[in-house]
Amino acid sequence: QVQLVESGGGLVQPGGSLRLTCAASGFTLNDYDIGWFRQAPGKEREGVSCLTKDGSAYYEDSVKGRFTISRDNASNTVYLQMNSLKPEDTAVYYCAQPWDCYSDWRYWGQGTQVTVSS
């Protein structure tokens, strides 16, 4: 049974940083693509980043150069380092396993709230 449990969200000032953590279980992380999407109130789900099993990383245009996705295969953990945060980054962030990084999300966690505000 696939489980994805996110942590690390919170309230941060503009320009600040947060690191989100996703504990994955029920599958071997390095056998699958993995990523993050977010959803803000009243907005549609938006893919943020995806990391292929081969190590290629993809980012949504608005987060390029600010966010970094990584994984630790030994601990089956995925990270999203978020720097230079902006108010428009405010959303619930979900760790998710896609069918692959070019298609839809298949499994996701309960989400963690990120609020960027002064």
Buried (B, 14 or more C-beta within 10 A) or exposed (E): EEEBBBEBBEEBEEEBEBEBBBBBEEBEBBEBBBBBBBBBEEEEBBBBBBBBBEEEBBBBEEBEEBBBBBBEEEEBBBBBBBBEBBEEBBBBBBBBBBEEBEEEBEBBBEBBEBBBEE
